[in-house]
Amino acid sequence: MPKKRSGGGLSVTQQAAKFLGVSVLAGAVMAGIALPAAGALGLAAKGSVQGFDEIPANLKSPQLSQRTTILDSRGRQIATVYSRDRTVVELKDISPYMQKSVVAIEDSRFYQHGAIDLKGVLRALNKNAQSGGVAQGASTLTQQLVKNYFIEEAGDDPTKVAQATQQTLGRKVRELKYAIQIEEKLGKKKILENYLNITFFGEQAYGVEAAAQRYFSKHAKDLDLQESALLAGIVQSPSRYDPVNDEAEATKRRNTVLQRMAELGDISQAEADRAAQEPLGLHVSHPKNGCITATRDSAFFCKYVENVFLTDPVFGKSREERAKLWNKGGLTIRTTLDARAQKSVQDSLKDHVYKSDPVAAAATLVQPGTGKVLAMGQSKPFGYAKNETEYNFSVDRDLGGSNFGFPTGSTFKPFVAAAAIEGGKPPTQAYSAPYKMDYPSPVQRCGATPYRNTENETAENENESEKGPYRMKEAMAKSVNTYFVQLIADIGLCPVAKMADKLHVVQGDGSKLPQTPAIALGAIGLSPLTMANAYATFAARGTYCTPVAIESITEKAGDEEKSLAVPKSTCSRAMSQKTADTVNTLLRDVIDSGTGQEAGLNDRDSAGKTGTTDGRKNAWFVGYTPNMSGAVWVGSARQDVKMSGITIGGTYHDQVFGGGVPGPIWRDAMSGALLGKDAPDFKTIDIPDDQDRGDGRGNGRGDGGDNGGGLIGGLFGGLTGGNGGNGGRPGAGSPKPAKPKQGNLVQGNTNGGRRN
């Protein structure tokens, strides 16, 4: 109960009258006599008039807010989160000393009186009349329990808290009526148990178990005499008797409790005297609340879980409902986090990118075929200090990420290839792929007017020596920009948009991709989780599964636990197995002989793709094995650092490539995460090597046809590579993406992709 304050200048007579009124009121309540409405008892916040009989008959005990525990996939604790740090325990798990101490100092006649202690009221009346103030209260433990129920129900709403604690006769009447009901319903032991679990002990500790942990780093059942007396003394005024900040005042109060216990015969005077000579013996455990305290560098994954909970309708129809359930707590959340994978990700990030570097790195690992998120980390720790951040760069905006994600560069090219192959294009498809070209125009879009290159934009390859003709295998391995712009112009934008939809590839703000040829070069901002999960579809031979982070949730309600429904991964076929196998074959070559060689795994089959955006503001590597997929992004969250002539992780880089920084991060993270796991092989297809370099025909063999096909068509044009001799129309190109705008967490969409 709060520290008693003076009566605000009331005279002895006025104080006597006030307490006499309470005494008479208490007697009336005990007799069950209805008070007349004319009594004008202010029972509501606005002072409405209610009679005693009008008060609702049943008080529903609130489910106490408790801490929620978040576990990894093996059941080991990651973090605890709570609005109020409380762990509910049964009376048998509370030290007998603690039980006696709180009764002695708060309500010594607890076991003798009913809900209302008339003798106590008269005693308080006499004492307060003598002192001229409110020196002693008369609330029983049962009444205090009711008051705490009201406070608990009020939550963090200041208006409701004020109503629950207002010093009016109206509140007192309601408290008295409910106290009678509780006495009849629960009995003394349960009332004491509930009181010890609900009351506030200071230092963010609600309930005796949390208090025992906070002040003495032990369980409530293990509290000794002097420890119990200290905690019991705190209850009256947690701020005044706080032993952490005022040891002398707390000691004095503890000794008062000990003496009262001796007077009541709970302990001998000798025991009280000995205990009073003991030091406080504090062994303070500082509260560890929230994802910021998560173990094993899993803070960002923890926040991802929290945001999933607050946004998924399975936990409530509205965000308000979901937030109420989250804040109430008492949940045990088992997640998909793989501790080994998480450690491997963080170790790799720390080895390759320092938190003080001008750029950041983020990595996410997922399991193909299940959607399980296995690990999630980044180089800048979770926090609010220098070189820390609260933004989770691995996820979309609605889950705590940046506003638009990050441009992916050439890591988008496999989606274009998948759309083309699914539509019938062979992996031997050839295009002229010049060093530099105009964007093609027009290019067909889904149900809309065609794209037209009205600004004469151009696209170019990484260097002037890189020019075709190329077929798909070599173009993917070398990440030839103009090849993929020609490919997207050939098949149109609609198949690519539809493939992106099947892979749930959306921008970081949740919106669909714009249908422009620039998407072939990764001009649009995406998140690492989106990329890792989309690539997992290739590993799962064409089956896409929505990401999931929560395995199960149990909720503690009283003495029982119940299971809550959790989001389930939904799997669907995004492409044929043959298409996925073809893409796997292409991307395995990227690691074996292309731009991703620095990312290769030595002990197992792996595939992936590099990506670097214009200005080298973003560098990516996204890759996978048949049983794990991962994405690594490196760049500036504000898109304002060009990664040329830059030192990252203590290593100087003249120019950063997707294979040069993100690639090794991916390699080391995956190697540790996969240690001891099976090493299955991809099912691949035979794609002929590029012995000749194509002709623009669908079969890439330069065997001509009617409209200028053959070798000439392959070298100088050939966008369509048509059937039966349509060697191709003159080659239109793809625009070089527009100059990137200055980006930040609000505007993060630089344009274009370089070759690797």
Disulfide bonds with the S-S distance in Angstrom:
Cys291-Cys302 2.02
Cys446-Cys494 1.91
Cys545-Cys571 2.07
